Amino acid sequence: MKEFLIRNALTVLTMDDLGRELTKTDIRLKGGVIAEIGQNLHSTGEVIDASHCVVTPGLVNTHHHLYQTLTRAVPGGQDALLFGWLQTLYPIWSRFGPEEMFISAQIGLAELALSGCTLSSDHLYLYPNGSRLEDTIHAATELGIRFHPTRGAMSIGESAGGLPPDSLVEDEGSILEDCIRVIDSFHDSSDGAMVRVGVAPCSPFSVSRELMRDAALLARDKGVMMHTHLAENEEDIAYSEAQFGCRPGQYAEDLGWTGSDVWHAHCVRLDGQEIDLFAKSKTGVAHCPCSNCRLGSGIAPVRAMRDAGVPVGLGVDGSASNDSSNLMLEARQTMLLQRVSQGADAMSAREALRIATRGGAEVLGRFDCGQVAVGKRADLALWNVSGIESAGSWDPAALVLAGPTRAQHLFVEGRQVVRDGHVVTIDLEKAIVKQNRLAQGLSQ
């Protein structure tokens, strides 16, 4: 594996236990890890001039639906709440196949990489026309990004009182069998793993109580993490109370869906008791501020979660409800929304960036990532602060305030994925042409 020396970084935001910020610093990458940090380091590898760059750990995306990059800005879904938005898009998604899954994942992951992301989860919960989870895994492998796909599922269709059309639901026995298949085939529990697999029934309104419980048992037997949507908006709360006689937090706890091996997406409407439950059990939350705004779901109580000790990371969510996959913009939106709801001192730019990096890594159980520290994985984003976005900034390290929002260089496992603001591992222009052709076909 090629060695790199990042030379003379303007500032390094380490996100280590001491929260150190280093200046005029070199970082040597070797064998997939950060081998050395200091000044005037020597290396036989390629030297990257970072004198105009702020260096951060790679950003971490804890919630996405990558297939949705093919359905951005769909008419009829642009101004709908969650349930109506889903009902507009389900018929379109039912026409997907393996090709659509692969190219949409590749485009979404490339977009994330350009925004400084080195590790992304994905929640794929529908498998029409022969689609499989590995369609997305192959896309991530080609790009070179660290990936945590989850085998999602829907099992309760409209005829049984669920939200999705019957054509998109699966038999619960078959779902569990395929979870075992993909875990056995692709999951890697070792430090530095490029692929880990999770188990992820879509939501309480699209799977049965039995599947939620059985999925938790299977995941723990296999030693993998668990993920689902929870308490996303008022419709979600009302459904839980009407169907299950309790709030989502209680439902999750009753079925084994709390613990350090669990993370829930959104959690916009968690109440104080549920926040305490998540804090005590170390249940993680994927906060998706832009999507929550787009769907009118509300402002998640991130300040209260963080203060209570709930592990919180950021997620871009699907591009059908966010429209883009830029994690730096999610970090900024996180900070702004907490200030809107709690006051201007509710969250600093540095705290928002810490949530986007180390916070997300810890939510995904990746304690080998998320820090610029010797021995951690060589997942780094370099941000050139000599451009117009940062011109006049007195604090270039406050990236969430003055940008930039696009990485100059990106390293994953010590390999360069973005160089000079361009993806170098795949032919991105060719992929975009294919993406647009497939989207046009779906629109007809």
C-alpha positions as CSV (number, residue, x, y, z in Angstrom):
1,M,0.0,0.0,0.0
2,K,1.3,3.4,-1.0
3,E,2.6,5.7,1.8
4,F,1.6,9.4,2.1
5,L,3.0,12.3,4.0
6,I,0.6,15.1,4.6
7,R,3.0,18.0,5.0
8,N,2.7,21.2,7.1
9,A,-1.1,21.2,7.7
10,L,-2.4,24.6,8.7
11,T,-4.5,23.1,11.4
12,V,-5.4,19.6,12.4
13,L,-8.6,19.1,14.3
14,T,-7.8,15.8,15.9
15,M,-11.1,15.0,17.7
16,D,-9.0,13.1,20.2
17,D,-9.9,12.7,23.9
18,L,-8.2,16.0,24.6
19,G,-9.8,17.8,21.7
20,R,-6.3,19.0,20.5
21,E,-5.9,21.4,17.6
22,L,-2.4,21.2,16.1
23,T,-0.8,23.7,13.8
24,K,1.9,23.4,11.2
25,T,1.8,19.6,11.5
26,D,2.7,16.6,9.4
27,I,0.8,13.3,9.3
28,R,2.3,10.1,7.9
29,L,-0.1,7.4,6.5
30,K,1.2,3.9,6.2
31,G,-0.5,0.5,6.0
32,G,-4.0,1.9,6.3
33,V,-3.4,3.7,9.6
34,I,-2.0,7.0,10.9
35,A,1.6,6.0,11.6
36,E,3.0,9.3,12.9
37,I,2.0,12.8,13.7
38,G,4.5,15.6,14.3
39,Q,6.7,18.2,12.6
40,N,9.4,17.7,10.1
41,L,8.5,14.1,9.5
42,H,10.3,12.0,6.9
43,S,8.7,9.6,4.4
44,T,9.5,7.7,1.2
45,G,6.0,8.2,0.0
46,E,4.1,10.9,-1.8
47,V,4.0,14.3,-0.1
48,I,0.8,16.3,0.0
49,D,1.2,20.0,0.6
50,A,-1.4,20.9,3.3
51,S,-0.1,24.4,4.1
52,H,-3.5,25.9,3.1
53,C,-5.6,23.1,4.6
54,V,-7.5,22.2,7.7
55,V,-7.3,18.5,8.3
56,T,-10.1,16.6,10.1
57,P,-11.1,13.0,10.5
58,G,-13.2,11.8,7.7
59,L,-16.9,12.7,8.2
60,V,-19.2,9.8,9.0
61,N,-22.7,9.3,7.6
62,T,-24.9,7.3,9.9
63,H,-28.1,7.2,7.8
64,H,-28.8,7.1,4.1
65,H,-31.0,5.5,1.5
66,L,-28.6,5.5,-1.4
67,Y,-31.1,4.2,-3.9
68,Q,-33.0,7.5,-3.6
69,T,-30.4,9.5,-5.5
70,L,-32.3,8.4,-8.6
71,T,-35.5,10.2,-7.3
72,R,-34.5,13.7,-6.4
73,A,-37.1,16.4,-6.6
74,V,-39.9,14.2,-7.8
75,P,-43.1,16.1,-8.5
76,G,-45.9,15.2,-6.1
77,G,-43.4,14.4,-3.3
78,Q,-41.7,17.8,-3.1
79,D,-44.2,19.3,-0.6
80,A,-45.6,16.3,1.2
81,L,-45.2,15.1,4.8
82,L,-43.5,11.7,5.5
83,F,-46.4,9.3,4.9
84,G,-47.7,11.1,1.7
85,W,-44.1,11.5,0.4
86,L,-43.6,7.7,0.8
87,Q,-46.8,6.8,-0.9
88,T,-45.9,9.0,-3.9
89,L,-42.4,7.4,-4.3
90,Y,-43.1,3.7,-3.5
91,P,-44.5,3.0,-7.0
92,I,-41.4,4.5,-8.6
93,W,-39.0,2.6,-6.4
94,S,-40.9,-0.6,-7.3
95,R,-39.5,-0.3,-10.8
96,F,-35.8,-0.4,-9.7
97,G,-33.5,-3.3,-10.4
98,P,-29.8,-4.2,-9.7
99,E,-28.5,-1.6,-12.2
100,E,-30.5,1.2,-10.6
101,M,-29.3,0.2,-7.1
102,F,-25.7,0.1,-8.1
103,I,-25.4,3.4,-10.0
104,S,-27.5,5.3,-7.4
105,A,-25.3,4.0,-4.6
106,Q,-22.2,5.0,-6.5
107,I,-23.4,8.5,-7.2
108,G,-24.6,9.0,-3.6
109,L,-21.3,7.7,-2.2
110,A,-19.2,9.8,-4.6
111,E,-21.2,12.9,-3.5
112,L,-20.5,12.0,0.1
113,A,-16.8,11.6,-0.5
114,L,-16.6,15.0,-2.1
115,S,-18.2,16.4,1.0
116,G,-15.4,14.8,3.2
117,C,-17.2,11.6,4.1
118,T,-15.0,8.5,4.5
119,L,-17.5,6.1,6.2
120,S,-21.2,5.8,5.3
121,S,-24.0,3.5,6.4
122,D,-26.9,2.8,4.2
123,H,-30.4,1.5,4.9
124,L,-31.7,-0.5,1.9
125,Y,-35.2,-1.8,2.8
126,L,-36.7,-2.7,-0.6
127,Y,-35.4,-5.2,-3.2
128,P,-37.5,-5.1,-6.3
129,N,-36.8,-7.0,-9.5
130,G,-33.8,-9.0,-8.3
131,S,-32.0,-6.3,-6.4
132,R,-29.7,-7.4,-3.6
133,L,-27.8,-5.7,-0.9
134,E,-24.5,-6.5,-2.6
135,D,-25.5,-4.2,-5.5
136,T,-24.6,-1.3,-3.1
137,I,-21.6,-3.0,-1.6
138,H,-20.0,-3.5,-5.0
139,A,-20.5,0.2,-5.7
140,A,-18.8,1.2,-2.4
141,T,-15.9,-1.2,-3.0
142,E,-15.2,0.3,-6.5
143,L,-15.3,3.8,-5.1
144,G,-13.1,2.9,-2.1
145,I,-15.3,4.3,0.7
146,R,-15.7,2.6,4.0
147,F,-19.2,1.1,4.1
148,H,-21.8,-0.1,6.7
149,P,-24.8,-1.3,4.7
150,T,-27.8,-2.6,6.5
151,R,-30.2,-5.3,5.3
152,G,-33.5,-3.5,5.7
153,A,-36.9,-5.0,5.1
154,M,-40.7,-4.3,4.8
155,S,-43.1,-7.1,5.5
156,I,-46.5,-5.4,6.2
157,G,-48.2,-4.1,3.0
158,E,-51.3,-2.0,2.5
159,S,-53.6,-5.0,2.6
160,A,-52.4,-5.7,6.1
161,G,-52.6,-2.2,7.4
162,G,-49.1,-1.1,6.6
163,L,-47.9,1.8,4.5
164,P,-46.0,0.2,1.6
165,P,-47.7,-1.4,-1.4
166,D,-47.9,-5.2,-1.2
167,S,-45.5,-5.5,-4.2
168,L,-42.6,-4.2,-2.1
169,V,-43.0,-6.3,1.0
170,E,-41.2,-9.6,1.6
171,D,-41.9,-12.8,3.5
172,E,-40.5,-12.5,7.0
173,G,-38.8,-15.9,6.9
174,S,-37.1,-15.0,3.6
175,I,-35.9,-11.7,5.1
176,L,-34.2,-13.4,8.0
177,E,-32.6,-15.9,5.7
178,D,-31.2,-13.2,3.5
179,C,-29.9,-11.3,6.6
180,I,-27.9,-14.4,7.5
181,R,-26.6,-14.7,3.9
182,V,-25.3,-11.2,3.6
183,I,-23.8,-11.2,7.1
184,D,-22.0,-14.4,6.4
185,S,-20.9,-13.2,2.9
186,F,-19.8,-9.6,3.6
187,H,-19.5,-8.7,7.3
188,D,-16.0,-8.0,8.6
189,S,-15.8,-7.4,12.4
190,S,-12.0,-6.7,12.4
191,D,-10.4,-3.3,13.0
192,G,-10.0,-1.5,9.7
193,A,-12.9,-3.4,8.1
194,M,-14.1,-1.8,4.8
195,V,-17.5,-3.5,5.0
196,R,-19.7,-4.2,8.0
197,V,-23.3,-5.3,7.7
198,G,-26.2,-4.5,9.9
199,V,-29.8,-5.7,10.3
200,A,-32.4,-3.0,9.8
201,P,-36.2,-3.6,9.5
202,C,-37.5,-0.4,7.9
203,S,-39.8,1.0,10.6
204,P,-42.5,0.1,13.1
205,F,-45.2,0.9,10.5
206,S,-43.8,-1.5,7.8
207,V,-42.8,-4.6,9.7
208,S,-44.4,-6.8,12.3
209,R,-43.6,-6.9,16.0
210,E,-42.4,-10.5,15.5
211,L,-39.9,-9.4,12.8
212,M,-38.5,-6.6,15.0
213,R,-37.9,-9.1,17.8
214,D,-36.5,-11.9,15.6
215,A,-34.2,-9.4,13.8
216,A,-32.8,-8.3,17.1
217,L,-32.2,-11.9,18.2
218,L,-30.5,-12.7,14.9
219,A,-28.3,-9.6,15.0
220,R,-27.1,-10.3,18.5
221,D,-26.4,-13.9,17.6
222,K,-24.3,-12.8,14.7
223,G,-22.7,-9.9,16.5
224,V,-23.8,-7.2,14.2
225,M,-25.5,-3.8,14.8
226,M,-29.2,-3.0,14.4
227,H,-30.9,0.0,12.8
228,T,-34.4,1.4,12.1
229,H,-36.4,4.6,11.9
230,L,-38.0,5.8,15.1
231,A,-40.1,8.7,16.2
232,E,-39.6,10.6,13.0
233,N,-42.7,12.9,13.1
234,E,-46.1,13.3,14.8
235,E,-47.6,10.8,12.3
236,D,-45.1,8.3,13.5
237,I,-46.0,8.9,17.2
238,A,-49.7,8.7,16.5
239,Y,-49.3,5.4,14.6
240,S,-47.3,3.9,17.5
241,E,-49.8,4.9,20.1
242,A,-52.8,3.7,18.0
243,Q,-51.2,0.4,16.9
244,F,-49.0,-0.6,19.8
245,G,-50.6,1.3,22.7
246,C,-47.3,3.0,23.6
247,R,-44.7,5.6,22.4
248,P,-41.9,4.5,20.1
249,G,-39.3,4.4,22.8
250,Q,-41.3,1.9,24.8
251,Y,-42.0,-0.2,21.8
252,A,-38.2,-0.3,20.9
253,E,-37.3,-1.3,24.5
254,D,-39.9,-4.0,24.7
255,L,-38.6,-5.7,21.5
256,G,-34.9,-5.5,22.4
257,W,-34.1,-2.4,20.3
258,T,-32.1,-0.5,22.8
259,G,-28.4,-0.8,23.6
260,S,-25.0,0.2,22.3
261,D,-25.4,-2.1,19.3
262,V,-28.5,-0.2,18.2
263,W,-28.9,3.2,16.4
264,H,-32.2,4.8,15.4
265,A,-32.7,7.3,12.6
266,H,-34.3,10.7,13.1
267,C,-35.8,10.5,16.7
268,V,-37.2,14.0,16.1
269,R,-40.1,13.4,18.6
270,L,-38.4,11.7,21.5
271,D,-39.6,12.9,24.8
272,G,-37.6,13.3,28.0
273,Q,-38.3,9.8,29.2
274,E,-37.2,8.3,25.9
275,I,-34.0,10.4,25.9
276,D,-33.2,9.1,29.4
277,L,-33.8,5.6,28.2
278,F,-31.4,6.0,25.2
279,A,-28.8,7.6,27.4
280,K,-28.8,4.9,30.0
281,S,-28.8,2.1,27.4
282,K,-26.3,4.0,25.1
283,T,-28.6,3.6,22.2
284,G,-27.4,5.8,19.2
285,V,-29.3,8.3,17.1
286,A,-28.7,9.3,13.5
287,H,-29.7,13.0,13.3
288,C,-30.8,14.0,9.8
289,P,-31.5,17.8,10.0
290,C,-31.9,18.7,6.4
291,S,-34.3,15.8,5.7
292,N,-36.3,16.6,8.8
293,C,-36.7,20.2,7.6
294,R,-37.6,19.2,4.0
295,L,-40.4,16.8,5.3
296,G,-41.5,19.3,8.0
297,S,-40.9,16.7,10.7
298,G,-39.5,19.1,13.2
299,I,-36.3,19.9,15.1
300,A,-34.8,16.9,16.9
301,P,-33.8,17.6,20.6
302,V,-30.1,17.1,19.9
303,R,-28.9,19.4,22.6
304,A,-31.0,17.5,25.2
305,M,-29.7,14.2,23.8
306,R,-26.1,15.2,23.9
307,D,-26.4,16.7,27.4
308,A,-28.0,13.4,28.6
309,G,-25.3,11.3,27.1
310,V,-27.0,9.9,24.1
311,P,-24.6,8.9,21.3
312,V,-25.4,11.1,18.3
313,G,-24.1,11.1,14.7
314,L,-25.3,12.8,11.6
315,G,-27.1,11.4,8.5
316,V,-27.9,12.9,5.2
317,D,-30.9,10.6,4.8
318,G,-32.1,9.8,1.2
319,S,-31.7,12.2,-1.6
320,A,-35.4,12.0,-2.3
321,S,-36.0,13.9,1.0
322,N,-32.8,15.8,1.3
323,D,-31.9,16.4,-2.3
324,S,-28.1,16.3,-1.7
325,S,-25.6,14.2,0.2
326,N,-23.3,16.8,1.8
327,L,-22.3,16.0,5.4
328,M,-20.6,19.3,6.0
329,L,-24.0,21.0,5.2
330,E,-25.6,18.6,7.7
331,A,-23.2,19.7,10.4
332,R,-24.0,23.3,9.7
333,Q,-27.7,22.7,9.7
334,T,-27.4,20.8,13.0
335,M,-25.7,23.7,14.6
336,L,-28.2,26.2,13.2
337,L,-31.4,24.3,14.2
338,Q,-30.2,23.9,17.8
339,R,-29.5,27.6,17.9
340,V,-33.0,28.4,16.5
341,S,-34.6,26.3,19.1
342,Q,-32.3,26.8,22.1
343,G,-30.4,30.0,21.6
344,A,-27.2,31.2,19.9
345,D,-25.0,29.4,22.4
346,A,-26.7,26.1,22.1
347,M,-24.1,24.5,19.8
348,S,-20.7,25.6,18.6
349,A,-19.2,25.0,15.2
350,R,-16.6,22.6,16.7
351,E,-19.2,20.5,18.5
352,A,-21.2,20.1,15.3
353,L,-18.1,19.0,13.5
354,R,-17.2,16.6,16.3
355,I,-20.7,15.0,16.0
356,A,-20.1,14.7,12.2
357,T,-16.8,12.9,12.8
358,R,-16.1,11.0,16.0
359,G,-19.7,11.1,17.0
360,G,-20.8,9.2,13.9
361,A,-17.9,6.8,14.2
362,E,-18.9,5.9,17.7
363,V,-22.6,5.5,16.8
364,L,-21.6,2.9,14.2
365,G,-19.3,1.2,16.7
366,R,-16.2,2.2,14.8
367,F,-13.8,3.2,17.6
368,D,-10.9,2.6,15.1
369,C,-12.1,5.7,13.1
370,G,-13.2,9.2,13.8
371,Q,-9.9,10.6,15.2
372,V,-6.6,12.0,13.9
373,A,-4.4,9.9,16.2
374,V,-1.6,7.5,15.8
375,G,-2.9,4.0,15.3
376,K,-6.4,5.1,14.1
377,R,-7.4,4.3,10.6
378,A,-6.0,6.7,7.9
379,D,-9.4,8.3,7.1
380,L,-8.8,12.0,6.6
381,A,-10.4,15.0,4.9
382,L,-8.3,18.0,3.9
383,W,-10.1,21.3,3.4
384,N,-8.5,24.0,1.5
385,V,-9.2,27.3,3.3
386,S,-7.5,29.6,0.8
387,G,-10.5,29.9,-1.4
388,I,-13.4,32.4,-1.5
389,E,-15.6,30.6,1.0
390,S,-13.0,31.1,3.8
391,A,-11.6,34.5,2.6
392,G,-11.6,36.9,5.5
393,S,-12.2,34.2,8.1
394,W,-10.5,34.8,11.4
395,D,-10.8,31.1,12.4
396,P,-10.3,28.8,9.4
397,A,-10.8,25.8,11.7
398,A,-14.5,26.8,12.2
399,L,-15.3,25.0,9.0
400,V,-19.0,24.7,9.8
401,L,-19.2,28.5,9.8
402,A,-17.2,29.7,6.9
403,G,-16.6,26.5,4.8
404,P,-15.5,25.1,2.5
405,T,-18.1,22.4,2.2
406,R,-16.2,20.3,-0.4
407,A,-13.0,18.5,0.4
408,Q,-9.7,19.2,-1.4
409,H,-8.3,15.7,-0.7
410,L,-9.8,12.6,0.9
411,F,-8.1,9.5,2.2
412,V,-9.8,6.3,3.2
413,E,-7.7,3.5,4.7
414,G,-4.7,5.5,3.6
415,R,-5.8,5.4,-0.1
416,Q,-6.6,8.6,-1.9
417,V,-10.3,8.8,-3.1
418,V,-10.5,12.5,-3.8
419,R,-7.6,14.6,-5.2
420,D,-7.8,18.3,-5.8
421,G,-11.6,18.2,-5.4
422,H,-12.2,15.3,-7.9
423,V,-13.0,11.7,-7.3
424,V,-10.1,9.6,-8.7
425,T,-11.2,6.0,-8.1
426,I,-14.1,5.9,-10.7
427,D,-15.1,7.6,-13.9
428,L,-17.6,9.9,-12.2
429,E,-18.7,11.7,-15.4
430,K,-19.6,8.4,-17.0
431,A,-21.5,7.4,-13.9
432,I,-23.5,10.7,-13.9
433,V,-24.5,10.2,-17.5
434,K,-25.8,6.7,-16.7
435,Q,-27.6,8.0,-13.6
436,N,-29.4,10.6,-15.6
437,R,-30.4,8.1,-18.3
438,L,-31.9,5.8,-15.7
439,A,-33.7,8.6,-13.9
440,Q,-35.2,9.7,-17.2
441,G,-36.4,6.2,-17.9
442,L,-38.1,6.0,-14.5
443,S,-39.8,9.3,-15.1
444,Q,-41.6,8.1,-18.2
